[in-house]
Amino acid sequence: MFRRREPVPFAFVAEADRFRSNVAPPPRERVSRAQLAGRSLIGLTVVGGLAGALLLGVPALQQETGGVGTHQSEAAHGR
């Protein structure tokens, strides 16, 4: 096939990866003490909630293996 040698109308798209801006982004704002304390409290609340759920949930998931206190339904007795 015949190939065209003229420039592509959107050649700037192909050159976008080579483009470098000379404009620096603005500096980041410093976090205030109140924001830092709030973030810390939220983090501690989340960690405390997970730890509490773990402490309360693990005993409920464990199976009792003792023979004392096992309860069988009446259907198991064949009545």
LUMBAVO-713563 format. One line per field, with one value per residue: residue number from 0; x, y, z of N, C-alpha, C, O in turn. Coordinates in steps of 0.001 Angstrom, whole numbers, plus 524288, in hexadecimal, padded with zeros to 5 digits. Each point is the difference from the previous one (the first is absolute). Layout:
<recs>
seq <- [NUM;...]
n.east <- [X;...]
n.north <- [Y;...]
n.up <- [Z;...]
ca.east <- [X;...]
ca.north <- [Y;...]
ca.up <- [Z;...]
c.east <- [X;...]
c.north <- [Y;...]
c.up <- [Z;...]
o.east <- [X;...]
o.north <- [Y;...]
o.up <- [Z;...]
</recs>
This chain:
<recs>
seq <- [0;1;2;3;4;5;6;7;8;9;10;11;12;13;14;15;16;17;18;19;20;21;22;23;24;25;26;27;28;29;30;31;32;33;34;35;36;37;38;39;40;41;42;43;44;45;46;47;48;49;50;51;52;53;54;55;56;57;58;59;60;61;62;63;64;65;66;67;68;69;70;71;72;73;74;75;76;77;78]
n.east <- [8033B;7F933;808B2;7FA71;801D5;7F79F;801F5;80378;7F828;8002C;8039F;7FA1D;7FA06;8016C;7FD12;7F82C;80128;7FEC9;7F748;80457;7FBBF;7FD67;7F8DD;8033F;8010D;7F75D;8038C;804D5;7F767;80249;803F6;7F776;801B7;7FC63;80409;806B6;7FE07;7FE07;8068E;80420;7FC40;8013F;8077F;800F4;7FC64;8045C;806BF;7FE08;7FE17;806C6;80432;7FC2D;8010B;80783;800E2;7FC45;80563;8072F;7FF0E;7FE6D;807FB;801E9;8053E;7F763;80766;7FE29;80378;805B9;7F8BC;8033D;7FF6B;7FB2D;8015C;7F87E;801F1;80459;7FA1F;7FDF7;80146]
n.north <- [7FB6C;80442;80109;8012D;805C6;7FF22;80874;7FC00;7FDB6;7F73A;8055F;8067D;7FCBF;80112;807FB;7FC33;7F906;803A9;7FF16;80765;7FCFE;8079B;7FB20;8063A;7F77A;80133;806CA;7F8EF;7FE46;8073F;7F885;801F4;80677;807AE;804AD;80512;8079F;806BE;80421;8061B;807F1;80572;8046E;8072E;80725;80439;80549;8081D;805B1;803A5;806D0;807D5;8044C;80466;807F0;80656;80370;80402;805F6;807BD;80349;80349;7F9D7;7FF09;80027;8071D;7F97D;804B4;7FC08;7F7F8;80566;7F9ED;800C1;80496;8072F;8058F;8046A;805F8;8079A]
n.up <- [80000;7FCBD;8000B;806A0;7F9BD;7FDCB;8012D;806E4;7FD0C;8009D;7FA2F;7FFDA;7FA7B;7F773;7FE28;7FF56;7FACE;7F838;80014;7FE32;80706;7FC79;7FE28;8052F;801B7;80014;80425;8021A;7FF36;8046E;8022A;7FF13;805B8;7FDB5;7F9BF;8027D;803DE;7FABF;7FC0B;804D9;800EF;7F956;7FF46;80509;7FC69;7F9B0;801D4;802CE;7F9A4;7FBC5;803AD;7FF76;7F870;7FF90;803B7;7FB58;7FA22;80309;80656;7FC62;7FE98;807E4;7FC6D;8010F;804AF;804C6;804CA;8049D;80279;7FF67;7F958;8040E;7F772;80053;7FB66;80546;804B6;7FA31;803E2]
ca.east <- [7FCC5;802AC;80024;8003C;8047D;7FEC4;7FF80;7FAF9;7FDA8;80074;80551;80149;7FEA6;8046B;80461;7FE83;80355;80506;7FF12;8012A;7FE27;8039D;7FCE8;8003B;7FB0C;8004B;801B5;7FBC4;7FEBA;8017E;7FB97;7FFC3;80002;7FAB0;7FF25;80344;7FD7C;7FB42;80177;801F8;7FB90;7FD10;80323;7FFB6;7FAB3;7FF8C;80336;7FD60;7FB5A;801AA;801F6;7FB7B;7FD26;80327;7FFA2;7FAC6;7FE81;802FF;7FDA0;7FB09;80106;80271;7FC4D;800B6;8011E;7FECE;7FB72;7FC15;7FCBD;7FE75;7FA59;7FE59;7FA73;7FCC5;80038;80499;7FEC3;7FC73;7FABD]
ca.north <- [80494;80502;8029D;805B5;8022C;80502;7FF7C;7FE92;804C3;8001D;7FE56;8019E;7FBBC;7FC71;8029A;80163;7FD7B;802C2;8055D;80137;8052C;80306;80227;7FC8D;7FFD2;802E0;7FCA7;7FD94;80280;7FD04;7FE1A;80290;7FC61;7FE01;7FBF9;7FB8D;7FD76;7FD7A;7FB51;7FC27;7FDCF;7FC99;7FB43;7FCF4;7FDE7;7FB9C;7FBAF;7FE0B;7FD12;7FAEE;7FCD2;7FE64;7FC09;7FB41;7FDDA;7FDF2;7FC36;7FB25;7FC00;7FE31;7FC88;7FB2A;7FBC9;7FD4F;7FA7D;7FCEC;7FC9A;801A7;8044A;7FFB4;7FF7D;7FDA6;800ED;7FB66;7FD20;7FCAB;7FB8C;7FC97;80014]
ca.up <- [80000;7FFC4;8050D;7FFA1;802B9;80262;805AF;8023E;8021C;805AF;80150;8055E;80384;7FFF5;8028E;80553;803D9;8002D;801B4;80572;8016D;80335;80444;8048F;802E1;804F3;80458;802F3;804EE;8049F;8030C;80513;8046F;800AD;7FC0F;80165;80477;7FE10;7FD03;803BD;802DD;7FC70;7FF64;804D4;8006B;7FC5B;801FF;804AF;7FE60;7FDD6;80453;80310;7FD09;8002F;80549;800E9;7FC03;80018;80360;7FDD9;7FB9A;801B9;80103;804F6;7FF03;804AE;7FF9B;803CC;7FE48;7FA84;7FF84;7FB19;7FF0B;80074;7FB15;8002F;80360;7FD35;80258]
c.east <- [80368;7FFB5;80083;8048F;7FEC9;7FF26;7FA71;7FD93;80081;80553;80175;7FEA9;80488;804AC;7FEE0;8038B;80552;7FF79;80141;7FE62;80419;7FD2C;80010;7FAAE;80087;801BB;7FB4E;7FF23;801AF;7FB1B;80027;7FFE2;7FAA6;7FED1;8031D;7FD99;7FB0B;80122;801EE;7FB83;7FCB6;802E8;7FFC6;7FA96;7FF4F;8030B;7FD7E;7FB29;80160;801F1;7FB79;7FCDA;802ED;7FF95;7FAAB;7FE97;802CE;7FDA1;7FAD5;800CB;80255;7FBDB;80124;800B8;7FEB2;7FB09;7FBB0;7FCEA;7FEA0;7FA30;7FEC6;7FA31;7FCFD;80017;804B0;7FEF8;7FC4E;7FA8D;7FC13]
c.north <- [804D3;802A7;805D5;801F8;8053B;7FF4F;7FEC3;804EC;80079;7FE14;80187;7FBBA;7FC2B;80261;8013F;7FD8A;802AF;80589;8009B;8058D;802BD;8028E;7FC20;7FFF6;802F8;7FC63;7FDE8;802ED;7FC84;7FE82;802A2;7FBEB;7FDA3;7FBAA;7FB1D;7FD04;7FD26;7FB0A;7FBB5;7FD78;7FC63;7FADD;7FC8F;7FD97;7FB40;7FB4D;7FDAC;7FCDA;7FAAF;7FC64;7FE17;7FBC8;7FAD2;7FD6B;7FDA1;7FB9D;7FAD3;7FBFC;7FDE4;7FC2C;7FACE;7FBF9;7FDA1;7FA39;7FC96;7FCD8;8019E;80485;7FFD0;7FECD;7FDAD;800E0;7FAE8;7FCBC;7FC51;7FB2C;7FC36;7FFD2;8021E]
c.up <- [80000;80557;7FF3F;8033C;80297;805DA;801B6;80259;805F0;801BE;8058F;803EC;80053;802CF;805BA;8040D;8006F;80226;805B9;8011C;80350;8048F;8047B;802BA;80522;8046F;8030B;80519;80478;80306;80557;8045D;800DE;7FC0D;80145;80497;7FE4D;7FD04;8039C;802F5;7FC95;7FF42;804CE;800C2;7FC7E;80204;804E6;7FEB8;7FDCC;8044F;8035F;7FD46;80018;80560;8011B;7FC37;80054;803B4;7FDD6;7FB84;801A1;8015B;80558;7FEE3;804AC;7FF52;803AF;7FDB0;7FA3D;7FFC0;7FAAD;7FF68;80071;7FB07;7FFF4;8035E;7FD58;8023F;7FC57]
o.east <- [8048D;7FBBC;802D8;800F5;80386;7FEBB;7FC32;802CE;8001F;80067;80367;8024D;80125;8034A;8034A;800E5;802B6;803EC;7FE74;8015C;802DA;80234;7FE7B;7FD61;80453;7FEFF;7FBE2;803AD;7FF9B;7FC32;80411;7FF27;7FF8B;7FD9E;7FE15;7FFF9;7FEF2;7FD56;7FED8;7FFF2;7FE1B;7FD9B;7FF76;7FF89;7FDAA;7FE08;7FFEB;7FEF4;7FD5B;7FECE;7FFFF;7FE3E;7FD98;7FF6C;7FFA4;7FCDB;7FDBB;7FF7B;7FEB3;7FC84;8000A;7FBEA;80482;7FCCA;80058;7FC56;7FB84;80243;7FDE1;7FDFF;801C9;7FD11;80252;7FF1D;7FFD7;80266;7FF82;7FD2B;7FB65]
o.north <- [7FFDF;80094;801C8;7FE09;80283;7FBB8;80167;8031A;80454;7FCAF;7FD86;7FFD1;7FDF4;7FD21;80252;80250;7FF51;802A8;7FCBE;8039F;7FD84;80350;7FB7C;80406;8009D;7FB4E;80278;801F8;7FB38;802EF;80023;7FB5D;7FB6E;7FC0E;7FBA4;7FB31;7FBAC;7FC0E;7FB68;7FB40;7FBF9;7FBD5;7FB3E;7FBA7;7FC1B;7FB9E;7FB3D;7FC07;7FC23;7FB58;7FB7A;7FC47;7FBD8;7FB3E;7FC04;7FC9B;7FBF8;7FB78;7FB74;7FCE3;7FC52;80142;7FF86;7FD9C;7FB38;801CD;7FE6A;803B0;803CC;7FCEE;801F0;7FFFE;7FBCA;7FB47;7FBE6;7FBEE;7FB8E;7FC3D;80057]
o.up <- [8018B;80225;7FC8E;80449;80219;801C9;7FD6A;80260;80217;80375;80255;80437;80432;80205;802A1;8041F;803E9;800D3;8032E;7FD24;802F8;802B4;7FF55;80047;80203;7FFCB;8003A;80265;7FFB7;8002C;80291;7FF0D;8016E;8015F;7FF56;80003;801CE;800B0;7FF2E;800C2;801D2;8000C;7FF95;80200;80195;7FFF2;800A6;80280;8011C;80001;801A0;8027B;8003E;80066;802AB;8014D;7FEB1;7FE79;800DF;7FEDC;7FCE8;80233;8019A;7FD57;7FFA1;7FD74;7FF4C;7FDE7;7FDF3;8031C;7FBFA;803CF;80006;80030;7FD7F;7FF1B;801C5;7FF08;80155]
</recs>
